[in-house]
Amino acid sequence: MSRCRPSLAVPLAALCVVITVGCGPATSNAGSCHPDTAVQGCDVGFVGYSCTGADRPDELVNVNKTIEGVVCHGTGEILTSGAAGYCCTKSTTSCAYDPRTACADPTLFGFSCMGTNRPDAFDPMLTCQQGIRAYGLITFCCGASVTGSCIRNTNVSCASGTLGFVCTGSGIPSETDLGMNQSRSEVPLICSLPSPDATARKSDGTPASDYCCFTPSAAPPGATCLQDQSVSGCSAGSFAFACTSVDTPSQDYPRIVCAQPGFRGQSQSNLAASLYCCAFSQQP
């Protein structure tokens, strides 16, 4: 693929990406990565890539938040040639591997997408959790499989204006869990921190958790507060946020009330931020 001012080589087998503006057709993503018919087992619509040396087809170039890349899956299995093999989409997509997105589950990788797209819409071998707005894009944590699932559950006790969900494993509610007859918006669900649900625990011991979620109005221009499930010190059922500027969750999400001031820490994307433990207001 064409090299358009590369800024970061990513040592993870998640995506083949080039984020470009005004660049020519892509034919090779990294110096040692190229399409390779020796990579076997790729599904229809995917093409094999192999990489030698320390490089992998995960290169990320970020220019003006425009994404054009090739989504890949695979663990970089070693071929007989000694190169690492991957299966990648034949067509470019508007999603990219993004190392700025920190995932609580170490088996998942961070991705970013433009608009309302999702990485798993381009690559069905990937499964992605809830999208979160960041960097002017929508970020996701994805993997070969997300060990968990979520379903709507009206028995979960939630404040009026929010919806109850039960999730097993590492699942977190997303708009895909609303059901086919529910409306969608490009704004991801905002969900409370989980509360353990012993009655929904699977027979194999997989834990289950309850969430209360809502779809907020679009955040105002310049908003920097994002929900952050990694904030520690918040009680189960509260809504946690990380803000990287002077705005507060209450300013960015009118239904959110934060009784205590924020405390300094790091967001789930490893950025310095003010962290908040908040509640959902039943009064619009």
Residue frames relative to the residue before (quaternion, step in Angstrom):
aa qw qx qy qz dx dy dz
M 1.0000 0.0000 0.0000 0.0000 0.00 0.00 0.00
S 0.5885 -0.5806 0.4041 0.3914 3.59 -1.10 0.47
R 0.3639 -0.7174 0.5531 0.2166 3.56 -1.08 0.72
C 0.0341 -0.8196 0.5709 -0.0337 3.59 -0.46 1.18
R 0.7644 -0.3747 0.1729 0.4953 3.54 0.19 1.35
P 0.0286 -0.8286 0.5590 0.0062 3.66 0.55 1.06
S 0.1593 -0.8107 0.5596 0.0654 3.55 -0.95 0.91
L 0.8215 0.0910 -0.0199 0.5625 3.60 1.13 -0.41
A 0.1810 -0.7487 0.6269 0.1169 3.56 -0.91 0.93
V 0.2209 -0.8139 0.5316 0.0777 3.57 -0.70 1.10
P 0.2669 -0.8098 0.5020 0.1452 3.63 -0.57 1.06
L 0.5624 0.5728 -0.4106 0.4325 3.59 0.92 0.87
A 0.4017 -0.7230 0.5116 0.2326 3.54 -1.03 0.82
A 0.3079 0.7644 -0.5178 0.2295 3.55 0.22 1.21
L 0.8180 -0.0712 0.0801 0.5651 3.59 0.75 -0.98
C 0.2808 -0.6542 0.6510 0.2633 3.52 -1.30 0.37
V 0.1178 0.8381 -0.5212 0.1100 3.61 -0.36 1.08
V 0.0260 0.7140 -0.6969 -0.0620 3.43 -1.36 0.45
I 0.1587 -0.7656 0.6179 0.0831 3.57 -0.73 1.05
T 0.0562 0.8601 -0.4913 0.1251 3.56 -0.29 1.25
V 0.1189 -0.7244 0.6662 0.1315 3.48 -1.41 0.25
G 0.8624 0.0272 -0.0351 0.5043 3.57 -0.69 1.07
C 0.4556 0.6735 -0.4658 0.3491 3.62 1.05 0.61
G 0.5728 -0.6097 0.4287 0.3411 3.54 -1.23 0.47
P 0.7488 -0.3755 0.2742 0.4724 3.59 -1.29 -0.03
A 0.4041 -0.7203 0.5164 0.2262 3.55 -1.02 0.86
T 0.0309 -0.8122 0.5826 -0.0006 3.58 -0.88 0.96
S 0.7917 0.0465 -0.0345 0.6081 3.62 1.21 -0.36
N 0.3721 -0.7830 0.4572 0.1984 3.56 -0.69 1.05
A 0.7917 0.0475 -0.0221 0.6087 3.59 1.00 -0.71
G 0.7090 -0.4992 0.2884 0.4060 3.55 -1.19 0.50
S 0.7860 0.2901 -0.1602 0.5218 3.59 0.99 -0.72
C 0.6083 0.5348 -0.3580 0.4647 3.62 1.23 0.29
H 0.1406 0.7860 -0.5900 0.1194 3.56 -0.96 0.87
P 0.6205 -0.5155 0.4128 0.4229 3.62 -1.21 0.40
D 0.0045 -0.8157 0.5744 -0.0686 3.56 -0.92 0.94
T 0.3438 -0.7656 0.5109 0.1860 3.58 -0.55 1.20
A 0.5403 0.6197 -0.4074 0.3977 3.61 1.24 -0.19
V 0.5779 0.5498 -0.3828 0.4660 3.61 1.25 -0.30
Q 0.1390 -0.8290 0.5412 0.0231 3.57 -0.44 1.24
G 0.7516 0.4485 -0.2881 0.3885 3.53 -1.33 0.32
C 0.4675 0.6651 -0.4675 0.3471 3.63 1.19 0.16
D 0.4893 -0.6768 0.4716 0.2832 3.57 -0.97 0.89
V 0.6636 -0.4617 0.3912 0.4399 3.56 -1.32 0.20
G 0.7478 0.3384 -0.2734 0.5015 3.56 -0.87 0.95
F 0.7073 0.3767 -0.2444 0.5460 3.58 1.32 -0.11
V 0.1901 -0.7683 0.6031 0.0990 3.55 -1.18 0.62
G 0.4781 -0.6894 0.4666 0.2802 3.57 -1.04 0.73
Y 0.0980 -0.7549 0.6461 0.0553 3.54 -1.16 0.77
S 0.0907 -0.7664 0.6286 0.0966 3.55 -1.19 0.55
C 0.1544 -0.7802 0.6040 0.0525 3.53 -1.17 0.74
T 0.1979 -0.7739 0.5914 0.1104 3.56 -1.05 0.78
G 0.7564 0.3502 -0.2662 0.4840 3.54 -1.26 0.33
A 0.7572 -0.3664 0.2811 0.4619 3.56 -1.16 -0.63
D 0.5680 0.6217 -0.3838 0.3791 3.60 1.22 -0.31
R 0.0934 -0.7550 0.6469 0.0524 3.52 -1.27 0.60
P 0.5665 -0.6116 0.4124 0.3673 3.64 -1.14 0.35
D 0.4391 0.7013 -0.4333 0.3572 3.58 0.82 1.04
E 0.3216 0.7902 -0.4805 0.2032 3.57 1.24 0.22
L 0.1392 -0.7966 0.5868 0.0406 3.56 -0.96 0.93
V 0.0138 0.7548 -0.6555 0.0202 3.55 -0.91 0.99
N 0.1352 -0.8160 0.5611 0.0314 3.59 -0.62 1.13
V 0.1169 0.7852 -0.5938 0.1315 3.56 -0.46 1.24
N 0.8573 -0.1289 0.0548 0.4953 3.58 -0.60 1.20
K 0.5979 -0.6335 0.3449 0.3496 3.55 1.07 0.81
T 0.4934 0.6247 -0.4497 0.4051 3.58 1.15 0.60
I 0.1423 -0.8244 0.5468 0.0338 3.57 -0.62 1.15
E 0.1419 0.7405 -0.6504 0.0919 3.55 -0.97 0.93
G 0.2616 0.7893 -0.5068 0.2274 3.56 -0.27 1.20
V 0.4433 -0.6564 0.5419 0.2810 3.53 -1.37 -0.01
V 0.3155 -0.7703 0.5271 0.1710 3.58 -0.62 1.12
C 0.0774 -0.8138 0.5760 -0.0039 3.58 -0.85 1.02
H 0.0816 -0.7497 0.6476 0.1091 3.53 -1.32 0.35
G 0.4534 0.6493 -0.5187 0.3221 3.52 -1.26 0.33
T 0.4387 -0.7154 0.4883 0.2396 3.55 -1.18 0.49
G 0.5424 -0.6169 0.4113 0.3950 3.56 1.24 0.17
E 0.1294 0.8257 -0.5376 0.1120 3.58 1.03 0.79
I 0.4806 -0.6940 0.4630 0.2703 3.56 -1.00 0.83
L 0.3176 -0.7452 0.5631 0.1635 3.57 -0.87 1.05
T 0.6803 -0.4731 0.3503 0.4366 3.57 -1.27 0.16
S 0.6244 0.5438 -0.3316 0.4523 3.59 1.20 -0.52
G 0.5372 -0.6129 0.4075 0.4119 3.55 1.26 -0.35
A 0.5702 0.5808 -0.3834 0.4366 3.59 1.27 -0.15
A 0.4515 -0.6604 0.5266 0.2876 3.58 -1.29 0.35
G 0.2481 -0.8151 0.5134 0.1026 3.60 -0.84 0.99
Y 0.0520 -0.7825 0.6205 -0.0035 3.54 -1.17 0.75
C 0.2920 -0.7123 0.6018 0.2126 3.57 -1.28 0.39
C 0.0355 -0.8293 0.5551 -0.0541 3.58 -0.63 1.16
T 0.5862 -0.5780 0.4291 0.3718 3.57 -1.15 0.59
K 0.5032 -0.6524 0.4772 0.3056 3.57 -1.08 0.73
S 0.7469 0.3552 -0.1966 0.5266 3.58 1.08 -0.72
T 0.5244 -0.6123 0.4796 0.3464 3.56 -1.19 0.50
T 0.2157 -0.7727 0.5895 0.0940 3.55 -1.21 0.60
S 0.4796 -0.6506 0.5041 0.3042 3.56 -1.34 0.06
C 0.5962 0.5072 -0.3870 0.4875 3.59 1.15 0.67
A 0.0725 -0.8132 0.5774 0.0009 3.58 -1.14 0.64
Y 0.5304 -0.5604 0.5190 0.3678 3.53 -1.26 0.46
D 0.0161 -0.8150 0.5780 -0.0377 3.60 -0.85 0.94
P 0.2836 -0.8069 0.4937 0.1575 3.61 -0.27 1.22
R 0.5315 0.6264 -0.4166 0.3893 3.61 1.23 -0.17
T 0.6420 0.5159 -0.3194 0.4687 3.59 1.21 -0.46
A 0.1774 -0.7914 0.5804 0.0733 3.58 -0.49 1.21
C 0.1804 -0.7933 0.5766 0.0753 3.57 -0.82 1.03
A 0.5039 -0.6682 0.4600 0.2966 3.55 -0.91 0.95
D 0.6872 0.4088 -0.2557 0.5435 3.57 1.13 -0.69
P 0.3681 -0.7749 0.4645 0.2198 3.64 -0.43 1.14
T 0.6207 0.5424 -0.3593 0.4376 3.61 1.20 -0.21
L 0.6502 0.4974 -0.3089 0.4842 3.59 1.30 -0.13
F 0.2944 -0.7477 0.5741 0.1568 3.55 -1.28 0.50
G 0.4690 -0.6873 0.4848 0.2696 3.57 -1.16 0.61
F 0.0573 -0.7812 0.6216 -0.0046 3.54 -1.07 0.87
S 0.1440 -0.7547 0.6264 0.1314 3.56 -1.29 0.36
C 0.0951 -0.7956 0.5978 0.0242 3.56 -1.11 0.75
M 0.4355 -0.6526 0.5504 0.2856 3.52 -1.27 0.47
G 0.8426 0.1836 -0.1228 0.4911 3.56 -1.18 0.60
T 0.7560 -0.3687 0.2897 0.4568 3.55 -1.02 -0.86
N 0.4061 0.7364 -0.4634 0.2794 3.60 1.22 0.24
R 0.1927 -0.7513 0.6209 0.1136 3.54 -1.31 0.46
P 0.5696 -0.6040 0.4176 0.3693 3.63 -1.00 0.68
D 0.6987 0.4798 -0.2909 0.4438 3.61 0.92 -0.85
A 0.5325 0.5842 -0.4248 0.4412 3.59 1.27 -0.01
F 0.6973 0.4331 -0.2541 0.5115 3.58 1.20 -0.56
D 0.7917 0.1548 -0.0630 0.5877 3.57 1.08 -0.70
P 0.2637 -0.8094 0.5043 0.1450 3.62 -0.17 1.25
M 0.5545 0.5930 -0.4014 0.4240 3.59 1.26 -0.14
L 0.6496 0.4694 -0.3096 0.5117 3.58 1.30 -0.26
T 0.1179 -0.7444 0.6496 0.1002 3.54 -1.24 0.54
C 0.1323 -0.8351 0.5337 0.0152 3.57 -0.70 1.09
Q 0.4369 -0.6721 0.5366 0.2635 3.53 -1.19 0.66
Q 0.7880 -0.3221 0.2501 0.4612 3.53 -1.34 -0.24
G 0.4029 -0.7070 0.5288 0.2411 3.57 -1.02 0.80
I 0.1189 -0.7771 0.6164 0.0437 3.56 -1.14 0.75
R 0.4519 -0.6858 0.4948 0.2840 3.59 -0.93 0.83
A 0.2413 0.7398 -0.6047 0.1698 3.57 -0.97 0.93
Y 0.8522 0.1421 -0.1217 0.4886 3.57 -1.16 0.72
G 0.6422 -0.5150 0.3311 0.4613 3.59 1.15 0.45
L 0.6725 0.4259 -0.2762 0.5386 3.59 1.34 0.18
I 0.4348 -0.6206 0.5480 0.3542 3.58 -1.31 -0.23
T 0.1830 -0.8048 0.5584 0.0834 3.59 -0.67 1.09
F 0.1195 -0.7884 0.6030 0.0237 3.55 -1.15 0.74
C 0.2512 -0.6920 0.6438 0.2087 3.53 -1.33 0.39
C 0.0231 0.8292 -0.5491 0.1018 3.56 -0.55 1.22
G 0.0206 0.7876 -0.6158 -0.0032 3.53 -1.28 0.34
A 0.7184 -0.3885 0.3202 0.4801 3.55 -1.29 -0.08
S 0.7674 -0.0948 0.0398 0.6328 3.55 1.21 -0.57
V 0.2649 -0.7175 0.6194 0.1771 3.54 -1.07 0.77
T 0.3218 -0.7942 0.4863 0.1707 3.55 -0.43 1.23
G 0.6909 0.4102 -0.3219 0.5008 3.53 0.40 1.20
S 0.0913 -0.7787 0.6174 0.0636 3.55 -1.25 0.32
C 0.2352 -0.7688 0.5832 0.1161 3.55 -1.24 0.53
I 0.0345 -0.7766 0.6287 0.0227 3.55 -1.14 0.70
R 0.5528 -0.5771 0.4812 0.3604 3.56 -1.20 0.58
N 0.0358 0.7956 -0.6023 0.0543 3.58 -0.98 0.81
T 0.2956 -0.7922 0.5125 0.1499 3.56 -0.42 1.26
N 0.5800 0.5875 -0.3831 0.4145 3.62 1.21 -0.16
V 0.5403 0.5902 -0.4154 0.4328 3.61 1.26 -0.21
S 0.3725 -0.7440 0.5138 0.2089 3.57 -0.74 1.06
C 0.1164 0.7949 -0.5787 0.1404 3.57 -0.46 1.26
A 0.5982 -0.5609 0.4340 0.3731 3.55 -1.23 0.51
S 0.6003 -0.5534 0.4353 0.3794 3.56 -1.17 0.61
G 0.7276 0.3696 -0.2928 0.4983 3.56 -0.80 1.01
T 0.7128 0.3381 -0.2429 0.5644 3.56 1.31 -0.10
L 0.3492 -0.7292 0.5558 0.1932 3.56 -1.28 0.45
G 0.3801 -0.7401 0.5144 0.2079 3.56 -1.04 0.82
F 0.0486 -0.7769 0.6277 0.0035 3.55 -1.13 0.80
V 0.1785 -0.7231 0.6499 0.1513 3.55 -1.28 0.50
C 0.0636 -0.8037 0.5915 -0.0072 3.56 -0.80 1.06
T 0.2158 -0.7525 0.6061 0.1409 3.54 -1.12 0.70
G 0.7957 0.2543 -0.2030 0.5109 3.55 -1.16 0.55
S 0.7667 -0.3453 0.2694 0.4695 3.56 -1.04 -0.84
G 0.3589 0.7577 -0.4840 0.2509 3.60 1.22 0.27
I 0.0899 -0.7456 0.6581 0.0532 3.56 -1.23 0.67
P 0.5421 -0.6528 0.3981 0.3484 3.66 -0.79 0.90
S 0.0239 -0.7680 0.6400 0.0032 3.53 -1.17 0.73
E 0.7010 -0.4607 0.3213 0.4394 3.56 -1.27 0.14
T 0.5828 0.5805 -0.3819 0.4213 3.60 1.14 -0.48
D 0.6591 0.5054 -0.3067 0.4647 3.61 1.23 -0.38
L 0.4844 0.6836 -0.4336 0.3319 3.61 1.26 -0.01
G 0.5209 -0.6132 0.4366 0.4025 3.58 1.11 -0.58
M 0.6243 -0.5964 0.3666 0.3466 3.54 -1.13 0.72
N 0.7076 0.4615 -0.2700 0.4620 3.61 1.10 -0.61
Q 0.5839 0.5738 -0.3773 0.4330 3.58 1.24 0.13
S 0.5186 -0.6366 0.4693 0.3250 3.55 -1.12 0.70
R 0.2697 -0.7440 0.5905 0.1581 3.53 -1.26 0.50
S 0.0459 -0.7483 0.6555 0.0905 3.55 -1.27 0.29
E 0.5818 -0.5956 0.4123 0.3699 3.56 -1.22 0.32
V 0.5743 0.5698 -0.3871 0.4423 3.61 1.27 -0.07
P 0.4063 -0.7345 0.4806 0.2540 3.64 -0.58 1.06
L 0.6061 -0.5387 0.4361 0.3901 3.56 -1.25 0.40
I 0.2494 -0.7066 0.6383 0.1765 3.54 -1.22 0.64
C 0.0583 -0.8451 0.5305 -0.0304 3.59 -0.53 1.16
S 0.5409 -0.6153 0.4780 0.3167 3.52 -1.20 0.66
L 0.5859 -0.5046 0.4681 0.4278 3.53 -1.32 0.14
P 0.5599 -0.6648 0.3762 0.3209 3.62 -0.93 0.80
S 0.2110 -0.7183 0.6462 0.1484 3.50 -1.31 0.58
P 0.4964 -0.6700 0.4488 0.3213 3.65 -0.76 0.93
D 0.1266 -0.7761 0.6160 0.0463 3.56 -1.06 0.85
A 0.2315 -0.8185 0.5124 0.1180 3.58 -0.03 1.30
T 0.6465 0.5475 -0.3332 0.4138 3.60 1.03 -0.70
A 0.7179 0.4298 -0.2498 0.4873 3.61 1.16 -0.53
R 0.3864 0.7287 -0.4842 0.2920 3.60 1.26 0.06
K 0.4663 -0.6874 0.4820 0.2787 3.57 -0.96 0.88
S 0.6461 -0.5471 0.3721 0.3805 3.55 -1.24 0.48
D 0.6732 0.4835 -0.3075 0.4673 3.60 1.13 -0.50
G 0.6314 -0.5702 0.3184 0.4182 3.57 1.30 0.16
T 0.4245 0.6978 -0.4759 0.3261 3.61 1.26 -0.04
P 0.3967 -0.7501 0.4715 0.2401 3.62 -0.61 1.06
A 0.2142 -0.7510 0.6102 0.1333 3.55 -1.28 0.45
S 0.1275 -0.7941 0.5930 0.0394 3.55 -1.16 0.66
D 0.3495 -0.7111 0.5742 0.2060 3.54 -1.25 0.61
Y 0.0683 -0.7742 0.6286 0.0271 3.55 -1.12 0.80
C 0.1743 -0.7201 0.6548 0.1495 3.53 -1.28 0.49
C 0.0253 -0.8395 0.5397 -0.0585 3.58 -0.63 1.12
F 0.0420 -0.7706 0.6336 0.0541 3.54 -1.30 0.40
T 0.3846 -0.6773 0.5686 0.2647 3.55 -1.29 0.40
P 0.2554 -0.8090 0.5085 0.1475 3.61 -0.37 1.16
S 0.5846 -0.4876 0.4812 0.4347 3.52 -1.35 0.08
A 0.6319 -0.5263 0.3885 0.4156 3.56 -1.16 0.48
A 0.4935 -0.6628 0.4774 0.2986 3.57 -0.93 0.92
P 0.5586 -0.6193 0.4229 0.3543 3.63 -1.05 0.67
P 0.6512 -0.5063 0.3743 0.4238 3.62 -1.20 0.41
G 0.7984 0.2787 -0.2208 0.4860 3.56 -0.95 0.88
A 0.4300 0.7054 -0.4689 0.3123 3.60 1.25 -0.01
T 0.1374 -0.8166 0.5577 0.0562 3.58 -0.96 0.85
C 0.5498 0.6196 -0.4018 0.3902 3.61 1.24 0.00
L 0.0222 -0.7906 0.6111 -0.0321 3.56 -0.80 1.10
Q 0.5309 -0.5896 0.4778 0.3771 3.56 -1.07 0.61
D 0.0590 -0.8122 0.5797 -0.0292 3.55 -1.00 0.84
Q 0.2550 -0.8087 0.5165 0.1192 3.55 -0.24 1.30
S 0.6261 0.5674 -0.3399 0.4130 3.60 1.23 -0.20
V 0.4588 0.6865 -0.4579 0.3295 3.62 1.23 -0.13
S 0.2330 -0.7804 0.5673 0.1216 3.57 -0.76 1.05
G 0.7132 0.4591 -0.3285 0.4155 3.55 -1.22 0.47
C 0.6016 0.5339 -0.3686 0.4661 3.59 1.25 -0.08
S 0.4889 -0.6658 0.4769 0.3002 3.58 -1.03 0.74
A 0.6155 -0.5370 0.4238 0.3915 3.56 -1.21 0.55
G 0.7648 0.3437 -0.2658 0.4757 3.56 -0.97 0.86
S 0.6023 0.5354 -0.3726 0.4602 3.59 1.21 -0.23
F 0.4281 -0.6738 0.5383 0.2700 3.56 -1.30 0.26
A 0.1644 -0.8160 0.5518 0.0503 3.57 -0.63 1.15
F 0.0546 -0.8031 0.5932 -0.0142 3.56 -1.03 0.87
A 0.1731 -0.7285 0.6489 0.1354 3.52 -1.35 0.43
C 0.0881 -0.7993 0.5944 0.0068 3.58 -0.79 1.07
T 0.2545 -0.8126 0.5107 0.1189 3.56 -0.67 1.09
S 0.7244 0.3083 -0.2439 0.5663 3.61 1.27 0.14
V 0.7540 -0.4130 0.2681 0.4348 3.60 -1.21 -0.39
D 0.5345 0.6231 -0.4258 0.3803 3.62 1.17 -0.21
T 0.3199 -0.7424 0.5627 0.1730 3.56 -1.26 0.46
P 0.6593 -0.5056 0.3607 0.4238 3.62 -1.19 0.34
S 0.6361 0.5414 -0.3362 0.4350 3.60 1.00 -0.75
Q 0.6541 0.4993 -0.3117 0.4751 3.58 1.12 -0.63
D 0.7236 0.4421 -0.2434 0.4709 3.57 1.01 -0.80
Y 0.7746 0.1648 -0.0769 0.6057 3.58 1.17 -0.64
P 0.3198 -0.8142 0.4486 0.1829 3.62 0.01 1.30
R 0.6695 0.4935 -0.3215 0.4527 3.64 1.10 -0.50
I 0.6183 0.5444 -0.3395 0.4540 3.59 1.28 -0.07
V 0.0942 -0.7807 0.6174 0.0221 3.57 -0.95 0.97
C 0.1143 -0.7942 0.5959 0.0328 3.58 -0.79 1.06
A 0.2934 -0.7997 0.5015 0.1512 3.57 -0.34 1.26
Q 0.7653 0.3022 -0.1603 0.5453 3.59 1.10 -0.65
P 0.5423 -0.6071 0.4558 0.3599 3.61 -1.12 0.55
G 0.5998 -0.5796 0.4126 0.3662 3.53 -1.21 0.40
F 0.2370 -0.7475 0.5996 0.1597 3.55 -1.24 0.44
R 0.5394 -0.6637 0.4177 0.3067 3.56 -0.99 0.83
G 0.2315 0.7470 -0.5976 0.1767 3.54 -1.10 0.80
Q 0.5391 -0.5918 0.4725 0.3687 3.55 -1.18 -0.57
S 0.4523 -0.6798 0.5114 0.2678 3.54 -1.06 0.80
Q 0.6785 -0.4749 0.3581 0.4311 3.56 -1.29 0.10
S 0.6590 0.4544 -0.3084 0.5139 3.59 1.29 -0.20
N 0.5121 -0.6887 0.3814 0.3434 3.58 1.32 0.40
L 0.4603 0.6403 -0.4735 0.3923 3.57 1.06 0.79
A 0.5316 -0.5985 0.4826 0.3554 3.59 -1.11 0.65
A 0.1198 0.8131 -0.5503 0.1474 3.58 -0.73 1.03
S 0.4249 -0.6090 0.5860 0.3243 3.51 -1.41 0.16
L 0.2078 -0.8027 0.5536 0.0776 3.57 -0.72 1.13
Y 0.1174 -0.8147 0.5677 0.0103 3.58 -0.95 0.91
C 0.1930 -0.7071 0.6658 0.1396 3.52 -1.31 0.62
C 0.0217 0.8458 -0.5245 0.0949 3.59 -0.40 1.20
A 0.3272 -0.7167 0.5794 0.2087 3.53 -1.39 0.04
F 0.4691 -0.6472 0.5224 0.2970 3.55 -1.30 0.39
S 0.2946 -0.7598 0.5565 0.1617 3.58 -0.86 0.99
Q 0.3812 -0.7300 0.5198 0.2272 3.57 -0.86 0.96
Q 0.6321 0.4998 -0.3328 0.4898 3.58 1.27 -0.16
P 0.4211 -0.7172 0.4822 0.2751 3.64 -0.59 1.07
